[in-house]
Amino acid sequence: MTFRPGSNTISLIKAYLCCRLGGGTEFSMKTNIRENYNHTLYACFIGYIVQAVVNNFIPLLFLTFQREFGVTLEKIALLITFNFSVQLLVDLLAAGFVDRIGYRVCTVAALLCSGSGLISYAFLPSLLPNPFVGLLLSGTVCAIGGGLIEVLISPIVEACPTKSKKAAMGLLHSFYCWGHASVILLSTAFFTVFGIAHWRVLACLWALLPFADALYFTQTPLASLTEEGGGMSVRELASAGIFWFMILLMVCAGACEQGISQWASAFAESSLHVSKTVGDLAGPCAFALLMGTSRIVYAKFSEKVPLYQYMICSGVLCLVSYLLASLAPSPAVNLLGCALCGLSVGVLWPGTFSLSARKIPGGGTAMFAFLALAGDLGCAGGPAVIGFVSGQLNGDMKTGMLAGIAFPILLIVTLSYLMRRQVSAD
């Protein structure tokens, strides 16, 4: 097989989709974009990159907001909590309206909201009398888009006619990580060349990505999970005991991941006293790259390694990572802890999705929506706990990080109980 210069990456992705995901003879040869589900997968991958931009670009600016707008750490923690709370509300409501409105309309709206929110960050805080209100309003628009993306993209990929659903899901979630790393690398390069003072320009540039993907989604074919047999009702889900354990796991997964991810940049700059460039590259960027690597490994070996043991080991490594970040006396080891946390949490979110699909077959849109809701609850709770504790101790973020160990501990306990219960049932 010969690759032309400049076509290697696209060709490799196409080959992976055709061979690994099993779409080769069914739809990959169709040239019409409206009939080729490979384009649906590409649009979904870009959608998860957009999700990474929405969640991880603004945290790079927390200390900039503090200096430029006089926003305290407590208010920044409130900003994180509020944004993820809006995503929670969207997740909750989505279970009722997505199937009625349609996946295409909702997905395009989600991407438009994401782009509009990023542009709002560039202008609203300076235009309004209270900059913090501008940050909250901008975050709300972004959170609406991010919440819908979280609910919609996974079931769209699940509904695509591919043979290996786990591989598709693992690859999808890895794109969030590559997007996270790209946000940090490209943003760091921009700030190095043009200066942090021009962050508004970069926010507008990042907004182009969701607008372009919204246009892409208007052209791609979409399948529906409900057309393949329907999904369980909310009442049926709530009556399944295992569903509540999956909800708890998603809360812990979100808290473990975002607890360090949201604060890593500010933690490195304020508590470890390293430069912003070094801190962003050695902290959140390394976190994202290792998280993406762990998700690719999970996609490759998910059929060979027992998932419960895999996730418990990940939880233990996550606990060790938080302890290294908070208790080690060396800034280098603290940053290593932040990076290792990415490796540890990579499997937790997609792993819980896989467990839920296995334990609750036919969960459908409602299950995806409530899992996303639980994950966003954790995404709000983890950073909120760290920010609150740090703020109460005059900005001592090391102690705030230490408070975050509650989430990996709860995760390990829950997984251990479920594994023992499965062994007893067998």
QUIFEN-V233430 format. One record per residue. RES is the residue in one small letter. PSI is psi in degrees with one decimal (* if undefined). Layout:
res->(RES,RES)
psi->(PSI,PSI)
This chain:
res->(m,t,f,r,p,g,s,n,t,i,s,l,i,k,a,y,l,c,c,r,l,g,g,g,t,e,f,s,m,k,t,n,i,r,e,n,y,n,h,t,l,y,a,c,f,i,g,y,i,v,q,a,v,v,n,n,f,i,p,l,l,f,l,t,f,q,r,e,f,g,v,t,l,e,k,i,a,l,l,i,t,f,n,f,s,v,q,l,l,v,d,l,l,a,a,g,f,v,d,r,i,g,y,r,v,c,t,v,a,a,l,l,c,s,g,s,g,l,i,s,y,a,f,l,p,s,l,l,p,n,p,f,v,g,l,l,l,s,g,t,v,c,a,i,g,g,g,l,i,e,v,l,i,s,p,i,v,e,a,c,p,t,k,s,k,k,a,a,m,g,l,l,h,s,f,y,c,w,g,h,a,s,v,i,l,l,s,t,a,f,f,t,v,f,g,i,a,h,w,r,v,l,a,c,l,w,a,l,l,p,f,a,d,a,l,y,f,t,q,t,p,l,a,s,l,t,e,e,g,g,g,m,s,v,r,e,l,a,s,a,g,i,f,w,f,m,i,l,l,m,v,c,a,g,a,c,e,q,g,i,s,q,w,a,s,a,f,a,e,s,s,l,h,v,s,k,t,v,g,d,l,a,g,p,c,a,f,a,l,l,m,g,t,s,r,i,v,y,a,k,f,s,e,k,v,p,l,y,q,y,m,i,c,s,g,v,l,c,l,v,s,y,l,l,a,s,l,a,p,s,p,a,v,n,l,l,g,c,a,l,c,g,l,s,v,g,v,l,w,p,g,t,f,s,l,s,a,r,k,i,p,g,g,g,t,a,m,f,a,f,l,a,l,a,g,d,l,g,c,a,g,g,p,a,v,i,g,f,v,s,g,q,l,n,g,d,m,k,t,g,m,l,a,g,i,a,f,p,i,l,l,i,v,t,l,s,y,l,m,r,r,q,v,s,a,d)
psi->(128.7,132.2,130.9,149.8,133.8,-8.4,1.3,-51.1,-48.8,-41.9,-40.4,-42.6,-42.6,-41.5,-40.8,-46.0,-39.8,-43.6,-49.5,-40.4,-12.4,20.7,3.0,-62.9,-18.6,-44.8,-8.5,-21.4,-9.2,129.7,-22.6,121.1,-30.4,-8.9,-7.7,110.1,-11.0,-37.5,-33.8,-44.6,-42.7,-44.8,-36.6,-41.8,-43.4,-36.7,-38.1,-27.7,-40.1,-42.8,-39.0,-39.5,-47.1,-41.7,-25.8,-10.4,-47.0,-39.1,-24.4,-15.4,7.2,-48.5,-28.9,-42.4,-40.3,-43.2,-42.5,-37.0,-2.1,33.3,128.0,166.6,-37.5,-39.6,-34.3,-41.1,-39.5,-37.8,-45.7,-48.7,-43.0,-44.3,-46.6,-26.6,-38.5,-42.1,-37.3,-46.7,-42.3,-43.9,-43.4,-44.9,-30.4,-31.5,-24.7,-26.5,-16.8,-47.6,-30.9,-40.0,-37.7,145.0,-37.4,-49.0,-44.6,-39.5,-44.7,-42.4,-39.3,-44.1,-38.0,-39.4,-41.0,-46.7,-42.2,-37.5,-41.0,-40.1,-37.0,-37.3,-33.6,-24.2,-42.9,-46.7,-31.6,-25.8,-31.1,151.3,-36.6,106.0,-33.8,-36.2,-39.4,-40.4,-41.7,-44.5,-42.4,-43.5,-33.7,-45.4,-44.1,-41.6,-34.8,-46.1,-45.9,-39.6,-42.7,-40.3,-43.1,-37.5,-37.6,-40.2,-44.3,-49.2,-27.9,-44.4,-41.1,-33.0,-15.7,143.9,70.8,153.5,-33.7,92.9,-39.2,-40.8,-41.9,-42.2,-40.8,-41.5,-41.2,-51.3,-25.9,-28.8,-27.2,-41.6,-44.4,-34.7,-41.6,-48.5,-40.3,-39.2,-45.4,-46.5,-48.8,-37.5,-40.9,-42.4,-42.1,-46.8,-34.6,-40.3,-45.4,-15.7,148.2,-22.1,-20.6,29.4,-27.8,-38.4,-42.8,-38.2,-41.3,-36.3,-43.1,-29.5,-19.6,-31.2,-52.5,-33.6,-41.6,-40.9,-31.7,-42.4,-40.2,-43.9,-20.7,-13.8,-20.2,152.4,146.7,132.8,167.6,135.8,-36.5,-25.5,-16.4,17.6,0.7,173.6,167.0,151.3,166.3,-40.4,-41.2,-40.2,-46.1,-27.5,-9.4,114.0,-38.1,-26.5,-40.0,-30.1,-38.2,-37.9,-45.0,-41.3,-39.0,-38.5,-48.0,-40.0,-46.0,-41.4,-43.1,-42.4,-53.5,-18.4,-47.2,-39.4,-45.0,-29.5,-4.5,-42.8,-50.2,-37.3,-45.7,-40.1,-40.7,-39.2,-31.8,-11.2,42.1,163.8,157.3,-41.0,-49.8,-43.5,-43.9,-37.8,-42.5,-19.5,-91.9,-31.9,-46.7,-37.4,-50.0,-43.0,-42.6,-34.1,-41.6,-40.3,-43.4,-32.3,-34.3,-42.9,-42.1,-43.6,-34.4,-38.3,12.0,-27.7,-12.2,-24.2,129.6,127.2,-38.8,-49.0,-40.6,-47.7,-34.7,-44.4,-38.4,-39.8,-40.5,-44.5,-35.9,-43.4,-45.7,-38.7,-44.8,-38.8,-40.5,-42.0,-33.4,-30.1,-22.6,139.5,-12.3,129.5,-34.5,-41.3,-35.3,-44.7,-35.5,-40.0,-43.0,-43.3,-45.5,-27.7,-36.4,-42.2,-37.5,-35.2,-9.3,-38.9,-16.6,-46.8,-58.7,-29.9,-40.7,-36.4,-43.9,-43.2,-42.5,-43.3,-34.5,-42.6,-25.9,70.2,139.8,16.6,-35.1,-159.2,-41.6,-41.9,-45.1,-40.4,-44.2,-30.6,-42.4,-40.5,-46.6,-41.2,-41.9,-30.7,-42.9,-39.1,-31.3,-42.2,-42.0,-56.4,-33.0,-43.5,-47.2,-44.3,-39.3,-47.7,-42.3,-43.7,-37.7,-20.9,33.6,42.8,16.5,89.0,-20.2,-44.4,-35.4,-43.3,-38.6,-35.4,-23.4,-8.8,-14.1,-33.3,-46.9,-32.3,-46.4,-38.0,-47.1,-43.8,-44.8,-45.9,-39.9,-40.8,-45.7,-37.9,-43.2,-39.0,-38.4,-42.5,-41.2,-39.0,-35.8,*)
